[in-house]
Amino acid sequence: MTIHLVHIDQDTHTCPADPNPHPVHIRRQILAVVDGGPCRAPVTFRIGDTTATVACGRREPAERQCPACRVIVTEQSITSHHHGYEGPAHRRPDTSGANTSGAAA
């Protein structure tokens, strides 16, 4: 099986559409690739008079691929950068804790 080791770096923010922090930009960096070796179950197919043999990983769905062709992606680390509220100033949520509704608390 081929293993891809990945680092994920994401920027998050809050906005009027969604007050919960959510990702707005995600970057992925491949740190390492461990090759699984040659295909153990190559597939032969024919088109007209031409016959071709290819690795099963190029032709078969994941559940029918041999262990050498199967791909596994492993997240080594995830880094998040929160940019806070991004939107119109008049829509900024009140985070002071002050009661501005005029009702008694």
C-alpha positions as CSV (number, residue, x, y, z in Angstrom):
1,M,0.0,0.0,0.0
2,T,1.2,3.5,-0.8
3,I,1.1,5.8,2.1
4,H,1.0,9.6,1.8
5,L,1.9,11.6,4.9
6,V,0.3,15.0,4.9
7,H,0.4,18.3,6.9
8,I,-2.8,20.4,6.9
9,D,-2.8,24.1,7.5
10,Q,-6.1,25.8,7.7
11,D,-7.4,29.4,8.2
12,T,-10.7,29.8,10.1
13,H,-13.0,32.7,10.8
14,T,-16.4,33.7,11.9
15,C,-18.9,35.7,9.8
16,P,-22.5,36.8,9.7
17,A,-23.5,33.7,7.8
18,D,-22.0,31.3,10.3
19,P,-21.0,32.6,13.8
20,N,-19.2,29.4,14.6
21,P,-15.5,29.2,13.6
22,H,-15.2,27.4,10.2
23,P,-12.4,26.8,7.6
24,V,-12.1,29.3,4.8
25,H,-8.8,28.2,3.3
26,I,-7.1,24.9,3.6
27,R,-3.6,24.0,2.4
28,R,-2.1,20.5,2.3
29,Q,1.5,19.7,2.1
30,I,2.8,16.2,1.3
31,L,5.6,15.4,3.7
32,A,6.4,11.9,2.6
33,V,5.3,9.1,0.2
34,V,6.0,5.5,1.0
35,D,5.7,3.4,-2.2
36,G,3.8,0.1,-1.9
37,G,5.8,-1.6,-4.6
38,P,4.7,-3.2,-7.9
39,C,1.1,-4.2,-8.6
40,R,0.4,-7.8,-7.4
41,A,-2.8,-8.2,-9.6
42,P,-2.3,-6.4,-12.9
43,V,-5.4,-6.1,-15.1
44,T,-5.3,-7.0,-18.8
45,F,-7.8,-5.5,-21.2
46,R,-8.4,-5.5,-24.9
47,I,-9.5,-2.8,-27.3
48,G,-9.8,-4.1,-30.8
49,D,-6.5,-5.8,-31.7
50,T,-4.6,-4.1,-28.9
51,T,-4.0,-5.7,-25.5
52,A,-2.7,-3.7,-22.6
53,T,-1.8,-4.6,-19.0
54,V,-1.9,-1.9,-16.3
55,A,-1.7,-1.8,-12.5
56,C,-5.1,-2.6,-10.8
57,G,-4.9,0.7,-9.0
58,R,-5.4,2.5,-12.3
59,R,-8.4,0.5,-13.4
60,E,-10.2,-1.1,-10.4
61,P,-12.2,0.6,-7.6
62,A,-10.5,0.8,-4.2
63,E,-12.2,-2.3,-2.8
64,R,-10.8,-4.5,-5.6
65,Q,-7.2,-3.1,-5.6
66,C,-4.3,-5.2,-4.4
67,P,-2.5,-4.1,-1.2
68,A,0.4,-2.6,-3.2
69,C,-1.9,-0.3,-5.3
70,R,-4.2,0.8,-2.4
71,V,-3.5,4.4,-1.3
72,I,-3.7,5.5,2.3
73,V,-3.5,9.3,3.3
74,T,-2.4,9.9,6.9
75,E,-2.7,13.4,8.4
76,Q,0.5,13.9,10.5
77,S,-0.5,17.3,11.9
78,I,-3.1,20.0,11.5
79,T,-2.5,23.7,12.2
80,S,-5.3,26.2,12.5
81,H,-5.0,30.0,12.3
82,H,-8.2,31.8,13.5
83,H,-8.7,35.3,11.9
84,G,-11.6,36.2,14.1
85,Y,-14.7,38.0,12.8
86,E,-14.7,38.9,9.1
87,G,-17.7,40.9,7.9
88,P,-19.4,44.3,8.1
89,A,-18.7,46.1,11.4
90,H,-22.4,46.7,12.1
91,R,-23.0,42.9,12.1
92,R,-20.2,42.2,14.5
93,P,-21.5,40.0,17.4
94,D,-21.5,41.6,20.9
95,T,-18.8,39.8,22.9
96,S,-18.5,42.3,25.7
97,G,-21.1,40.5,27.8
98,A,-23.0,43.7,28.4
99,N,-26.8,43.4,28.3
100,T,-27.9,45.9,25.6
101,S,-31.5,44.7,25.3
102,G,-32.7,47.0,28.2
103,A,-34.2,44.0,30.1
104,A,-33.0,43.2,33.5
105,A,-30.7,40.2,33.7
